């Protein structure tokens, strides 16, 4: 380069080729560009702290830094749900780039960076120019490469795989940022006349120099010298224009050290161009070599990649809890559509239960083999389990399934240890997968956790359709001989959203749910257990009641089979005793008639799910002669779905004229009320997809109020109290304008009010519903108006201080062109030739990209035009541009606030008004507090009941070494294994097997009509 190399310390020991190969050799550069981003950020912090920290402290301006605090606060709360994690679909990645764009576009207009000596305009202009250049260059490169591949000039191992456009854009952004960081701290000097550092004066060498040990800290503080050393040693341009005779006219020259007054043109290459060309060349070289050789497609994994892949394979792929407030979930929209179709088309017109009855072979209910199962009736005793509402989050569903699969569970009961064997029978009380029944949700949310907990037989095939059930394993001739666990399921309301099609396909026409055998053929059934116990599994569909054919079957069964001293357990999906009381309605008339007039006191226990908590009610013994139709009412919907509150049901106390008292709710009433507070603190973190709905609603509410041109009176007050008083007076005036003159916003308010009133549960009187709806909408409207005024005040403040709307839409581009020749001289006229060859497209792309980037300037210029000439002066395109630019910032401001207001509304309703129990807890998506109930019909005929619960569900799992190390025979069923579950919690202290506990325990005696509570009861083992 015309300058002799001299030693300059430890930096010269690093090879330039190594330093410049900043992208990893594999996989592709764009896949590791995040490492480069980290390096760029660290470099920025290093240089800014060394050069400008003293200016930051000395020139602190409270007015502008307060605006910084407000601006950064809104941006932080907007991006807080995505910090430290990646959410799929990649909304979090979109959020990061979106935030970076509009935050930088806003900050660079504020004066604080200028007071620190940092002018972002040059960096932004350079970034956008390099960004456009990089995109065009790499797009052309990829098009040429694909063309060569199609022509057969590139090895077929390349596969013809098209590059990811988004990754190209990301790489171009990273390359441009790197060049801008270099320019900010090293400039674009092509000729350096300063003396280079001698190795004897290197600040690094002094760290090891014992003679200067007392001065090394002082030298380390001289960061400017170190920065210069980095710029001159690491990023010095390679060669000169004379080294490239064929490209000499294409060289982009750097700024001359003589300030542009040199007599002749420089022969030195621009450092920025050299750095940019290096990165582009590395990208192209890596891509061509890897694709052409096929090495990228067949290369061996590195040790680090292998360990990462191994860890990934050593963890289960569980789905997260269903986001019920998602504005982007196709599953939720499908659920709503299926529900509307099911309710409006099929209810009362077509019922799958009628089809099942029509397909029955035998009309006599007492002999109906498809509905009555008695394989357990002759045993001495039996253990069986009940769970409901699984198929939501994978972690919670697997937690319960893992406990159900264990050969036995050891739990502490006061001073003794109880051993509870695995149930021979598993009863599932509906709602098998959320949010809607489909092949995907059943396979991923239901079957996968159960198959991990207890593997199906080796001959099991996922696509197999069982047409002649029961399909018994080899060597078993009848169902009584099968000694493995069996499963019977009733559908819930979510399973009926598609008319029961998925349930019939996956339950009635499959033989295995994991390692549980399913002999069931219909959606309802009767099970005859030992010692005169029966289980009636009822299908309530969407009617909350049984149909006439179902009623006929159970009535005839009671008449012909159920003895006078027998006991019946009725299993339904919905606990209509709770829901009818809560909603002040009457449902399940056929079920009630079956219990009161057919069973006549033989129904000893009712079990149900649907409400995702545990709650048991025991009848209260009185001196009254009124019959007790049901002794115990048990709700346990904690099989995997989100948690429901208990405290809103604490006042329930009566059914069929019998008084009941609540026993052992889980969670407790106090914990339930406390958990509801999460709606205020965590609503947006749990429901970030609600942004799409909330942001649009708020923008529609404030649409007609943009822009606010008369804000002079607010700036006239000097005191804080006067300023706040004037501000809220303006808020009130805006309210009056909205109701008196606006169209779009007023329409939005009316629509939102209708939705808010309809959103209030039907149990609330209509006058109270209107009041609640008005208060709810008023809170949102006030928040939207205040946010609108804050945004307008910020824009107005910048305009008054000449920071915005100083020229026109292309302010940034015009400024860049005015200084371009000074900072980036072009003695060969290259820019003019490129503009001519591209027919003006190249500068036009940069010009309009800079204008699109500078959203605040576009917003301010258009706002001034509207305030001076009225809205009619804008064309339709101009109005679209203005409102789009406003929306980009208003969305960031509004989304955290709308979540806060709506979450507060849910908290007030659930804790003060005791309404919205479903909406207020589905928003929290709580996977904890999971439970199931284990029953034991002992040899005396008593029913022992144990409800087992896990307070905290593990989030991390790993391969269970005991399962992996246990010998397995090819034909051995999984239920015979000592360790049947594949995964255990990453921490043994959090594993469900170690944390499970008894939360409720009681006995229903066979010979008496009342129960006895177990204080220190024992269990037959």
HELIX and SHEET records of a PDB file:
HELIX    1   1 UNK A    9  UNK A   13  5                                   5    
HELIX    2   2 UNK A   16  UNK A   20  1                                   5    
HELIX    3   3 UNK A   29  UNK A   32  5                                   4    
HELIX    4   4 UNK A   33  UNK A   58  1                                  26    
HELIX    5   5 UNK A   62  UNK A   79  1                                  18    
HELIX    6   6 UNK A   80  UNK A   82  5                                   3    
HELIX    7   7 UNK A   91  UNK A  107  1                                  17    
HELIX    8   8 UNK A  112  UNK A  115  1                                   4    
HELIX    9   9 UNK A  120  UNK A  150  1                                  31    
HELIX   10  10 UNK A  156  UNK A  158  5                                   3    
HELIX   11  11 UNK A  165  UNK A  186  1                                  22    
HELIX   12  12 UNK A  199  UNK A  201  5                                   3    
HELIX   13  13 UNK A  205  UNK A  207  5                                   3    
HELIX   14  14 UNK A  210  UNK A  212  5                                   3    
HELIX   15  15 UNK A  216  UNK A  221  1                                   6    
HELIX   16  16 UNK A  223  UNK A  234  1                                  12    
HELIX   17  17 UNK A  241  UNK A  243  5                                   3    
HELIX   18  18 UNK A  245  UNK A  250  5                                   6    
HELIX   19  19 UNK A  271  UNK A  293  1                                  23    
HELIX   20  20 UNK A  295  UNK A  298  1                                   4    
HELIX   21  21 UNK A  303  UNK A  313  1                                  11    
HELIX   22  22 UNK A  330  UNK A  341  1                                  12    
HELIX   23  23 UNK A  342  UNK A  346  3                                   5    
HELIX   24  24 UNK A  352  UNK A  358  1                                   7    
HELIX   25  25 UNK A  365  UNK A  367  5                                   3    
HELIX   26  26 UNK A  394  UNK A  405  1                                  12    
HELIX   27  27 UNK A  439  UNK A  441  1                                   3    
HELIX   28  28 UNK A  442  UNK A  447  3                                   6    
HELIX   29  29 UNK A  448  UNK A  453  1                                   6    
HELIX   30  30 UNK A  479  UNK A  481  5                                   3    
HELIX   31  31 UNK A  494  UNK A  496  5                                   3    
HELIX   32  32 UNK A  501  UNK A  503  1                                   3    
HELIX   33  33 UNK A  504  UNK A  508  3                                   5    
HELIX   34  34 UNK A  530  UNK A  532  5                                   3    
HELIX   35  35 UNK A  548  UNK A  560  1                                  13    
HELIX   36  36 UNK A  576  UNK A  583  1                                   8    
HELIX   37  37 UNK A  589  UNK A  593  1                                   5    
HELIX   38  38 UNK A  594  UNK A  599  3                                   6    
HELIX   39  39 UNK A  647  UNK A  649  5                                   3    
HELIX   40  40 UNK A  669  UNK A  675  1                                   7    
HELIX   41  41 UNK A  678  UNK A  686  1                                   9    
HELIX   42  42 UNK A  688  UNK A  690  5                                   3    
HELIX   43  43 UNK A  691  UNK A  702  1                                  12    
HELIX   44  44 UNK A  703  UNK A  705  5                                   3    
HELIX   45  45 UNK A  712  UNK A  715  1                                   4    
HELIX   46  46 UNK A  720  UNK A  740  1                                  21    
HELIX   47  47 UNK A  744  UNK A  759  1                                  16    
HELIX   48  48 UNK A  766  UNK A  800  1                                  35    
HELIX   49  49 UNK A  811  UNK A  823  1                                  13    
HELIX   50  50 UNK A  830  UNK A  837  1                                   8    
HELIX   51  51 UNK A  841  UNK A  853  1                                  13    
HELIX   52  52 UNK A  855  UNK A  869  1                                  15    
HELIX   53  53 UNK A  871  UNK A  873  5                                   3    
HELIX   54  54 UNK A  876  UNK A  908  1                                  33    
HELIX   55  55 UNK A  909  UNK A  913  3                                   5    
HELIX   56  56 UNK A  917  UNK A  922  1                                   6    
HELIX   57  57 UNK A  961  UNK A  965  1                                   5    
HELIX   58  58 UNK A  974  UNK A  976  5                                   3    
HELIX   59  59 UNK A  988  UNK A  990  5                                   3    
HELIX   60  60 UNK A  992  UNK A  995  1                                   4    
SHEET    1   A 9 UNK A 372  UNK A 373  0                                        
SHEET    2   A 9 UNK A 525  UNK A 528  1                                        
SHEET    3   A 9 UNK A 533  UNK A 537 -1                                        
SHEET    4   A 9 UNK A 567  UNK A 574  1                                        
SHEET    5   A 9 UNK A 603  UNK A 609  1                                        
SHEET    6   A 9 UNK A 630  UNK A 636  1                                        
SHEET    7   A 9 UNK A 614  UNK A 619 -1                                        
SHEET    8   A 9 UNK A 658  UNK A 666 -1                                        
SHEET    9   A 9 UNK A 654  UNK A 655 -1                                        
SHEET    1   B 7 UNK A 486  UNK A 489  0                                        
SHEET    2   B 7 UNK A 425  UNK A 428  1                                        
SHEET    3   B 7 UNK A 382  UNK A 387  1                                        
SHEET    4   B 7 UNK A 930  UNK A 937 -1                                        
SHEET    5   B 7 UNK A 943  UNK A 950 -1                                        
SHEET    6   B 7 UNK A 997  UNK A1004 -1                                        
SHEET    7   B 7 UNK A1011  UNK A1013 -1                                        
SHEET    1   C 2 UNK A 408  UNK A 413  0                                        
SHEET    2   C 2 UNK A 416  UNK A 421 -1                                        
SHEET    1   D 2 UNK A 512  UNK A 513  0                                        
SHEET    2   D 2 UNK A 516  UNK A 517 -1                                        
SHEET    1   E 2 UNK A 957  UNK A 959  0                                        
SHEET    2   E 2 UNK A 983  UNK A 985 -1                                        
END                                                                             
